[in-house]
Amino acid sequence: MADCEKPPRTLIIVPAWNEAAVIGETLDELHSHQPDIDVLVVDDGSRDDTAAIARRAGATVVSLPFNLGVGGALRTGFEYAHRNGYDQVLQFDADGQHDPKDIPRILEALSHADIAIGARFAGTGSYSAGFSRRLMMGLLAGTVSRIARTRLTDVTSGFRAGNRRAIQQYRVHFPVEYLADTVDSLVMALRSGLTVTQIPVEMRQRQAGQPSTSPVKSAVYLGRSLLALLIAVTRPKIAVKE
């Protein structure tokens, strides 16, 4: 009789900065849908009660001494996953935009890709964005799709999963220097030989705090994202250790 194959060990990484108003509710919903998956909250130098609330909600918490930005917080999470022997990770926003009901489908996609993106604008959901932001997303998606050799609609999504190869690449090379970490990290992974797919998901509006959706902020983000994309495609390719 063949041995039963063990399910992969999964870690959900939740970067959080001053999310006390919503982190408790987000984690409660996450635990209710995925009670058997470990959750790590990376408290990115919050000045409020984010860390304490996350601990009370049952998450493991790593607190950074000061704010590094989402790239630095995620890289901390990937290093934690590597050191603790996890087989796959999933990034999950603290602000309530991601629906935990979509997690099984995103993780399942890792059976045929190294990275799986939970994608808006892929035929599911009614998430809306302003014209300038949609224009930016479309331009970036078209460019990265050509690099990936597959159609992607939402390369700025922070709702994504990765297997061991992705963890190994991200923990060393995940960018922390600028806001375009989602785009740059994806392009660097693709140029390292990793594969990507996307899963259509329903995303919600931010449940608390102020979103950065003004035309001016979108234009600035577009410029920084395009710069990050240019840097990523001109960097030397990196071999990923198995």
Backbone as numpy.savetxt, mean C-alpha at the origin, in Angstrom:
# Nx Ny Nz CAx CAy CAz Cx Cy Cz
-0.72 -40.43 2.63 -1.56 -39.24 2.63 -0.68 -38.00 2.63
-0.92 -37.12 1.69 -0.10 -35.92 1.55 -0.34 -34.96 2.70
0.74 -34.28 3.10 0.61 -33.29 4.15 -0.19 -32.10 3.67
-1.01 -31.57 4.54 -1.79 -30.39 4.20 -0.85 -29.19 4.11
-1.00 -28.43 3.04 -0.16 -27.25 2.85 -0.61 -26.15 3.79
0.34 -25.58 4.51 0.02 -24.52 5.44 -0.32 -23.24 4.68
-1.31 -22.49 5.14 -1.61 -21.21 4.50 -0.46 -20.24 4.71
-0.23 -19.33 3.79 0.87 -18.36 3.96 0.63 -17.45 5.16
1.70 -17.13 5.86 1.60 -16.19 6.97 1.49 -14.78 6.40
0.45 -14.09 6.82 0.13 -12.78 6.25 0.20 -11.71 7.32
0.76 -10.56 6.94 0.80 -9.41 7.82 0.14 -8.23 7.12
-0.80 -7.59 7.80 -1.39 -6.36 7.29 -0.65 -5.18 7.92
-0.10 -4.31 7.07 0.66 -3.14 7.52 -0.20 -1.90 7.38
-0.40 -1.19 8.49 -1.23 0.01 8.51 -0.36 1.20 8.91
0.11 2.01 7.96 0.83 3.22 8.33 -0.16 4.26 8.86
0.20 4.95 9.93 -0.76 5.87 10.55 -0.05 7.09 11.12
-0.56 8.25 10.78 -0.03 9.51 11.31 -1.19 10.38 11.76
-1.30 10.59 13.06 -2.37 11.40 13.65 -3.76 10.93 13.19
-4.02 9.64 13.33 -5.29 9.05 12.90 -6.15 8.62 14.08
-6.00 9.30 15.24 -6.75 8.90 16.43 -8.26 8.93 16.22
-8.74 9.81 15.36 -10.18 9.96 15.16 -10.80 8.76 14.46
-9.99 7.94 13.77 -10.59 6.87 12.95 -9.88 5.53 13.09
-8.66 5.48 13.66 -7.89 4.24 13.67 -8.58 3.13 14.43
-9.26 3.45 15.53 -9.95 2.42 16.30 -11.05 1.75 15.51
-11.87 2.55 14.84 -12.96 2.01 14.03 -12.42 1.22 12.85
-11.35 1.72 12.23 -10.74 1.01 11.10 -10.25 -0.36 11.52
-9.56 -0.44 12.65 -9.03 -1.72 13.12 -10.12 -2.67 13.57
-11.16 -2.14 14.19 -12.29 -2.99 14.60 -12.93 -3.65 13.38
-13.13 -2.87 12.33 -13.71 -3.42 11.10 -12.77 -4.43 10.46
-11.48 -4.11 10.48 -10.48 -5.01 9.91 -10.47 -6.34 10.64
-10.45 -6.30 11.97 -10.43 -7.53 12.76 -11.73 -8.33 12.59
-12.84 -7.65 12.42 -14.11 -8.37 12.27 -14.17 -9.17 10.98
-13.50 -8.68 9.93 -13.51 -9.38 8.65 -12.33 -10.32 8.48
-11.20 -10.01 9.12 -9.99 -10.83 8.98 -9.40 -11.12 10.36
-10.11 -11.88 11.19 -9.67 -12.08 12.59 -8.39 -12.89 12.72
-8.01 -13.65 11.68 -6.86 -14.54 11.79 -5.59 -13.96 11.17
-5.64 -12.73 10.70 -4.47 -12.12 10.09 -3.84 -11.12 11.05
-2.53 -11.20 11.21 -1.81 -10.28 12.09 -1.84 -8.87 11.52
-1.95 -7.88 12.40 -2.01 -6.48 12.00 -0.89 -5.71 12.69
-0.12 -4.98 11.90 0.94 -4.11 12.43 0.60 -2.67 12.08
0.45 -1.83 13.09 0.28 -0.40 12.88 1.64 0.27 13.06
2.09 0.98 12.05 3.33 1.75 12.16 2.94 3.19 12.45
3.09 3.57 13.70 2.76 4.92 14.15 3.88 5.85 13.70
3.59 6.69 12.74 4.60 7.50 12.07 4.81 8.84 12.79
5.24 8.76 14.05 5.51 9.97 14.82 4.28 10.78 15.14
3.16 10.13 15.39 1.90 10.84 15.67 2.00 11.67 16.94
1.29 12.79 16.93 1.24 13.66 18.10 -0.06 13.48 18.88
-0.87 12.53 18.47 -2.13 12.27 19.17 -2.10 10.86 19.75
-3.27 10.28 20.02 -3.35 8.97 20.69 -3.44 7.80 19.72
-2.94 7.97 18.51 -3.02 6.90 17.51 -2.46 5.59 18.03
-1.26 5.61 18.60 -0.60 4.38 19.04 -1.39 3.69 20.16
-1.83 4.45 21.14 -2.55 3.88 22.27 -3.88 3.26 21.82
-4.59 3.94 20.96 -5.87 3.43 20.46 -5.64 2.16 19.66
-4.59 2.13 18.83 -4.30 0.95 18.02 -3.98 -0.25 18.91
-3.23 -0.04 19.97 -2.92 -1.14 20.90 -4.19 -1.66 21.56
-5.05 -0.75 21.99 -6.30 -1.17 22.62 -7.17 -1.96 21.65
-7.03 -1.68 20.35 -7.82 -2.39 19.34 -7.22 -3.73 18.97
-6.08 -4.08 19.57 -5.51 -5.41 19.37 -4.40 -5.50 18.35
-3.93 -4.37 17.81 -2.86 -4.39 16.83 -1.50 -4.35 17.51
-0.50 -4.93 16.85 0.88 -4.70 17.24 1.28 -3.32 16.73
1.98 -2.55 17.53 2.32 -1.18 17.16 3.83 -0.97 17.22
4.37 -0.41 16.15 5.75 0.08 16.13 5.65 1.60 16.02
6.22 2.32 16.98 6.15 3.77 16.98 7.48 4.36 16.54
7.45 5.16 15.48 8.64 5.85 15.02 8.84 7.12 15.84
10.08 7.52 16.11 10.32 8.66 16.99 9.91 10.00 16.39
9.82 10.06 15.07 9.37 11.28 14.39 8.76 10.89 13.06
8.09 11.83 12.43 7.37 11.57 11.20 8.31 11.37 10.02
8.28 10.18 9.43 9.10 9.87 8.26 8.33 9.99 6.96
7.01 9.99 7.03 6.19 9.93 5.83 5.78 8.49 5.57
4.80 8.32 4.68 4.23 6.99 4.47 5.27 6.02 3.92
6.21 6.51 3.09 7.24 5.61 2.57 8.10 5.02 3.67
8.54 5.87 4.58 9.34 5.39 5.70 8.58 4.45 6.61
7.30 4.76 6.84 6.47 3.89 7.68 6.29 2.52 7.05
6.03 2.50 5.75 5.84 1.22 5.07 7.14 0.42 5.03
8.24 1.08 4.78 9.51 0.37 4.76 9.80 -0.27 6.11
9.43 0.41 7.19 9.54 -0.18 8.52 8.69 -1.44 8.62
7.48 -1.38 8.08 6.60 -2.54 8.10 7.14 -3.72 7.30
7.73 -3.45 6.14 8.30 -4.52 5.33 9.50 -5.16 6.03
10.30 -4.34 6.71 11.43 -4.90 7.46 10.93 -5.78 8.60
9.87 -5.35 9.27 9.27 -6.15 10.34 8.76 -7.48 9.78
8.11 -7.43 8.62 7.59 -8.66 8.00 8.72 -9.62 7.66
9.81 -9.08 7.12 10.95 -9.91 6.76 11.56 -10.56 8.00
11.79 -9.78 9.04 12.45 -10.30 10.25 11.59 -11.33 10.96
10.29 -11.25 10.79 9.40 -12.16 11.50 8.84 -13.27 10.61
9.42 -13.43 9.42 9.14 -14.60 8.59 7.77 -14.65 7.93
7.19 -13.50 7.63 5.90 -13.51 6.95 6.07 -13.83 5.47
5.08 -14.52 4.91 5.12 -14.91 3.50 4.54 -13.84 2.58
3.64 -13.04 3.10 3.03 -12.00 2.29 2.53 -10.87 3.17
2.42 -9.70 2.56 1.97 -8.51 3.29 0.87 -7.83 2.50
0.10 -7.03 3.22 -0.92 -6.22 2.58 -0.92 -4.84 3.22
-0.81 -3.81 2.39 -0.88 -2.43 2.87 -2.35 -2.02 3.00
-2.66 -1.34 4.10 -4.05 -0.98 4.39 -4.06 0.40 5.03
-4.82 1.33 4.47 -4.86 2.69 4.99 -5.59 2.77 6.32
-5.13 3.68 7.18 -5.73 3.86 8.50 -7.00 4.69 8.46
-7.26 5.38 7.36 -8.32 6.39 7.34 -9.69 5.87 6.92
-9.83 4.56 6.74 -11.14 3.99 6.45 -11.51 3.92 4.99
-10.60 4.26 4.08 -10.94 4.22 2.64 -11.01 2.79 2.10
-10.20 1.91 2.64 -10.14 0.55 2.11 -11.18 -0.34 2.79
-11.79 -1.21 2.01 -12.82 -2.12 2.52 -12.18 -3.48 2.78
-12.15 -3.93 4.04 -11.50 -5.21 4.34 -12.15 -6.41 3.66
-13.38 -6.27 3.16 -14.01 -7.38 2.45 -13.28 -7.72 1.15
-12.48 -6.77 0.64 -11.74 -7.01 -0.60 -10.41 -7.72 -0.37
-9.99 -7.85 0.88 -8.66 -8.40 1.17 -8.47 -9.82 0.62
-9.41 -10.76 0.80 -9.17 -12.12 0.28 -8.91 -12.16 -1.22
-9.61 -11.34 -1.99 -9.42 -11.35 -3.45 -8.04 -10.79 -3.83
-7.59 -9.76 -3.11 -6.27 -9.20 -3.40 -5.18 -10.20 -3.05
-5.29 -10.85 -1.89 -4.29 -11.84 -1.50 -4.30 -13.04 -2.44
-5.47 -13.44 -2.89 -5.56 -14.58 -3.80 -4.81 -14.32 -5.10
-4.78 -13.06 -5.52 -4.11 -12.71 -6.77 -2.60 -12.93 -6.69
-2.05 -13.05 -5.48 -0.62 -13.32 -5.34 -0.26 -14.74 -5.78
-1.25 -15.55 -6.10 -0.97 -16.88 -6.62 -0.38 -16.82 -8.03
-0.57 -15.69 -8.72 -0.04 -15.58 -10.07 0.71 -14.26 -10.32
1.01 -13.51 -9.26 1.78 -12.27 -9.40 2.50 -11.99 -8.10
3.59 -11.21 -8.19 4.33 -10.85 -6.98 3.66 -9.71 -6.22
2.96 -8.84 -6.95 2.29 -7.68 -6.36 0.87 -7.63 -6.89
-0.09 -7.39 -6.00 -1.48 -7.25 -6.39 -2.01 -5.92 -5.88
-2.58 -5.13 -6.79 -3.08 -3.80 -6.45 -4.61 -3.82 -6.39
-5.16 -3.31 -5.29 -6.60 -3.07 -5.21 -6.89 -1.77 -5.95
-7.52 -1.85 -7.12 -7.58 -0.72 -8.04 -8.96 -0.08 -8.12
-8.97 1.24 -8.00 -10.14 2.03 -8.35 -10.20 2.16 -9.88
-11.31 2.63 -10.38 -11.46 2.93 -11.81 -11.21 1.69 -12.67
-11.56 0.51 -12.16 -11.35 -0.73 -12.91 -12.66 -1.48 -13.10
-13.75 -0.74 -13.10 -15.05 -1.33 -13.37 -15.87 -1.66 -12.15
-15.35 -1.34 -10.96 -16.06 -1.63 -9.72 -16.10 -0.37 -8.86
-17.24 -0.12 -8.23 -17.33 0.98 -7.28 -17.66 2.31 -7.92
-17.85 3.30 -7.04 -18.26 4.63 -7.49 -17.34 5.71 -6.92
-16.11 5.34 -6.60 -15.17 6.32 -6.04 -14.97 7.45 -7.04
-15.03 8.67 -6.54 -14.90 9.83 -7.43 -13.67 10.65 -7.05
-13.10 11.30 -8.06 -11.96 12.18 -7.85 -12.11 13.36 -8.80
-11.50 14.48 -8.44 -11.58 15.66 -9.27 -10.91 15.46 -10.62
-11.20 16.37 -11.54 -10.70 16.23 -12.91 -9.18 16.18 -12.95
-8.51 17.10 -12.26 -7.06 17.15 -12.32 -6.44 15.89 -11.73
-7.04 15.39 -10.66 -6.52 14.17 -10.04 -6.73 12.96 -10.94
-7.89 12.87 -11.57 -8.14 11.77 -12.50 -7.19 11.84 -13.69
-6.92 13.04 -14.16 -5.99 13.22 -15.27 -4.60 12.72 -14.87
-4.17 13.09 -13.67 -2.87 12.66 -13.17 -2.80 11.14 -13.06
-3.85 10.55 -12.48 -3.86 9.11 -12.30 -3.83 8.38 -13.65
-4.57 8.92 -14.62 -4.61 8.29 -15.93 -3.27 8.35 -16.64
-2.59 9.48 -16.53 -1.27 9.64 -17.15 -0.25 8.68 -16.54
-0.25 8.62 -15.21 0.69 7.72 -14.53 0.37 6.26 -14.83
-0.92 5.92 -14.81 -1.33 4.54 -15.06 -0.93 4.09 -16.46
-1.12 4.98 -17.45 -0.76 4.62 -18.81 0.73 4.37 -18.96
1.53 5.20 -18.32 2.99 5.04 -18.42 3.45 3.77 -17.73
2.96 3.53 -16.50 3.39 2.34 -15.77 2.85 1.07 -16.42
1.68 1.13 -17.04 1.12 -0.03 -17.74 2.06 -0.50 -18.84
2.67 0.44 -19.55 3.60 0.06 -20.61 4.84 -0.62 -20.04
5.28 -0.17 -18.87 6.43 -0.82 -18.23 6.06 -2.21 -17.74
4.85 -2.34 -17.17 4.39 -3.61 -16.62 3.92 -4.59 -17.69
3.64 -4.07 -18.89 3.10 -4.87 -19.99 1.77 -5.52 -19.61
1.02 -4.80 -18.81 -0.35 -5.18 -18.47 -1.12 -3.92 -18.13
-2.43 -3.94 -18.33 -3.22 -2.73 -18.10 -3.44 -2.50 -16.61
-3.04 -1.33 -16.16 -3.25 -0.91 -14.78 -4.01 0.40 -14.79
-4.95 0.56 -13.87 -5.76 1.77 -13.85 -5.52 2.65 -12.63
-4.79 2.14 -11.63 -4.69 2.87 -10.37 -3.34 2.60 -9.70
-2.28 3.15 -10.29 -0.93 2.87 -9.77 -0.61 3.68 -8.52
-1.47 4.61 -8.13 -1.27 5.36 -6.89 -2.00 4.74 -5.71
-2.69 3.63 -5.92 -3.43 2.98 -4.84 -2.48 2.48 -3.76
-2.83 2.75 -2.51 -2.08 2.24 -1.38 -2.63 0.93 -0.85
-3.62 0.37 -1.54 -4.25 -0.89 -1.15 -3.64 -1.98 -2.01
-2.54 -2.58 -1.54 -1.84 -3.55 -2.36 -1.17 -4.61 -1.50
-0.90 -5.74 -2.11 -0.29 -6.87 -1.41 0.97 -7.30 -2.14
1.86 -7.97 -1.42 3.09 -8.48 -2.01 3.51 -9.78 -1.37
4.20 -10.61 -2.17 4.68 -11.89 -1.66 6.10 -11.73 -1.10
6.79 -12.84 -0.87 8.13 -12.78 -0.28 9.11 -12.01 -1.16
9.00 -12.19 -2.47 9.89 -11.45 -3.38 9.65 -9.95 -3.26
8.40 -9.56 -3.15 8.08 -8.14 -3.00 8.58 -7.61 -1.66
8.40 -8.39 -0.60 8.89 -7.96 0.72 10.39 -7.73 0.67
11.11 -8.66 0.05 12.57 -8.55 -0.02 12.98 -7.30 -0.81
12.28 -7.01 -1.89 12.61 -5.83 -2.68 12.25 -4.54 -1.95
11.07 -4.51 -1.36 10.58 -3.31 -0.69 11.40 -2.95 0.55
11.81 -3.94 1.33 12.49 -3.64 2.59 13.83 -2.95 2.37
14.41 -3.14 1.20 15.70 -2.54 0.89 15.56 -1.30 0.00
14.60 -1.33 -0.92 14.56 -0.30 -1.96 13.29 0.54 -1.97
12.38 0.34 -1.02 11.17 1.14 -1.01 11.53 2.60 -0.75
11.12 3.51 -1.63 11.55 4.92 -1.50 10.88 5.62 -0.32
11.63 6.46 0.34 11.10 7.19 1.49 11.26 8.70 1.31
11.77 9.14 0.16 12.19 10.53 0.04 11.08 11.48 -0.38
9.99 10.97 -0.97 9.00 11.90 -1.51 7.62 11.26 -1.55
6.63 12.08 -1.87 5.24 11.63 -1.79 4.88 10.57 -2.83
5.65 10.46 -3.89 5.28 9.55 -4.98 5.76 8.13 -4.73
5.84 7.71 -3.47 6.37 6.40 -3.14 5.59 5.27 -3.79
4.29 5.42 -3.95 3.49 4.34 -4.53 3.88 4.08 -5.98
4.13 5.14 -6.74 4.50 5.00 -8.14 5.94 4.52 -8.27
6.85 5.18 -7.59 8.26 4.83 -7.67 8.51 3.40 -7.21
7.91 3.02 -6.10 8.12 1.67 -5.58 7.64 0.61 -6.56
6.53 0.89 -7.25 6.00 -0.06 -8.21 6.91 -0.19 -9.43
7.38 0.93 -9.95 8.26 0.89 -11.11 9.58 0.20 -10.77
10.14 0.50 -9.61 11.39 -0.15 -9.20 11.20 -1.66 -9.07
10.05 -2.07 -8.54 9.78 -3.51 -8.40 9.66 -4.16 -9.77
8.98 -3.50 -10.70 8.82 -4.03 -12.05 10.18 -4.17 -12.74
11.02 -3.16 -12.58 12.34 -3.21 -13.21 13.26 -4.23 -12.54
12.89 -4.67 -11.36 13.64 -5.73 -10.67 13.15 -7.12 -11.08
12.15 -7.16 -11.96 11.67 -8.44 -12.45 10.41 -8.96 -11.78
9.83 -8.19 -10.86 8.60 -8.62 -10.21 7.41 -8.40 -11.15
6.37 -9.18 -10.95 5.18 -9.07 -11.76 4.04 -8.44 -10.96
3.10 -7.82 -11.66 2.00 -7.11 -10.99 0.68 -7.42 -11.67
-0.36 -7.42 -10.87 -1.72 -7.54 -11.38 -2.60 -6.60 -10.58
-3.83 -6.39 -11.02 -4.75 -5.56 -10.26 -6.09 -6.26 -10.09
-6.75 -5.91 -8.99 -8.06 -6.44 -8.65 -9.01 -5.26 -8.46
-10.12 -5.21 -9.19 -11.06 -4.10 -9.00 -11.65 -4.12 -7.58
-11.66 -2.96 -6.93 -12.21 -2.86 -5.58 -13.08 -1.62 -5.46
-13.88 -1.63 -4.43 -14.70 -0.47 -4.06 -13.95 0.30 -3.00
-13.65 1.55 -3.28 -12.99 2.38 -2.27 -13.94 3.45 -1.78
-13.77 3.79 -0.51 -14.64 4.76 0.13 -13.91 6.08 0.30
-14.66 7.11 0.57 -14.04 8.40 0.87 -13.42 8.33 2.26
-12.43 9.16 2.47 -11.74 9.22 3.76 -12.76 9.44 4.87
-12.63 8.67 5.97 -13.61 8.72 7.05 -13.35 9.82 8.07
-12.13 10.38 8.05 -11.80 11.47 8.99 -10.61 12.23 8.44
-10.40 13.44 8.94 -9.26 14.23 8.49 -9.56 14.97 7.20
-8.54 15.64 6.70 -8.70 16.45 5.50 -7.97 15.82 4.33
-8.67 15.41 3.26 -7.99 14.85 2.10 -7.30 15.93 1.29
-6.24 15.53 0.59 -5.51 16.50 -0.24 -6.01 16.41 -1.67
-7.17 17.01 -1.93 -7.80 16.88 -3.23 -7.97 18.21 -3.96
-7.36 19.28 -3.48 -7.50 20.55 -4.17 -6.74 20.52 -5.48
-7.16 21.32 -6.47 -6.46 21.34 -7.76 -4.98 21.66 -7.63
-4.64 22.60 -6.73 -3.24 22.96 -6.57 -2.44 21.78 -6.03
-2.96 21.13 -4.99 -2.25 19.99 -4.41 -2.15 18.84 -5.41
-3.20 18.64 -6.22 -3.15 17.59 -7.23 -2.08 17.89 -8.27
-1.95 19.16 -8.65 -0.94 19.54 -9.63 0.46 19.31 -9.08
0.68 19.68 -7.80 1.97 19.46 -7.17 2.28 17.97 -7.10
1.27 17.19 -6.70 1.46 15.74 -6.60 1.80 15.14 -7.96
1.14 15.63 -9.02 1.41 15.15 -10.37 2.86 15.41 -10.74
3.32 16.64 -10.47 4.69 16.97 -10.80 5.69 16.09 -10.07
5.46 15.87 -8.79 6.37 15.05 -8.00 6.30 13.58 -8.43
5.10 13.12 -8.78 4.94 11.74 -9.23 5.66 11.51 -10.55
5.54 12.47 -11.47 6.22 12.33 -12.75 7.73 12.36 -12.57
8.21 13.21 -11.67 9.64 13.25 -11.38 10.10 11.92 -10.80
9.32 11.38 -9.87 9.65 10.09 -9.27 9.66 8.99 -10.32
8.70 9.05 -11.26 8.64 8.07 -12.32 9.88 8.15 -13.20
10.30 9.35 -13.51 11.51 9.54 -14.33 12.74 8.98 -13.62
12.85 9.26 -12.33 13.98 8.75 -11.56 13.96 7.22 -11.54
12.77 6.65 -11.35 12.65 5.20 -11.22 13.06 4.48 -12.50
12.65 5.02 -13.66 12.95 4.31 -14.91 14.39 4.50 -15.35
15.10 5.44 -14.76 16.51 5.63 -15.12 17.47 5.00 -14.13
16.95 4.46 -13.04 17.81 3.78 -12.08 18.25 2.42 -12.63
19.42 1.93 -12.22 19.84 0.58 -12.64 18.87 -0.47 -12.12
18.71 -1.53 -12.88 17.87 -2.63 -12.44 18.51 -3.33 -11.25
17.66 -3.83 -10.35 18.14 -4.45 -9.11 17.69 -5.90 -9.07
18.62 -6.80 -8.85 18.27 -8.21 -8.72 17.68 -8.46 -7.33
16.59 -9.21 -7.29 15.93 -9.52 -6.03 16.40 -10.87 -5.54
16.89 -10.93 -4.30 17.33 -12.19 -3.72 16.12 -13.05 -3.38
16.21 -14.31 -3.65 15.11 -15.23 -3.35 15.17 -15.64 -1.89
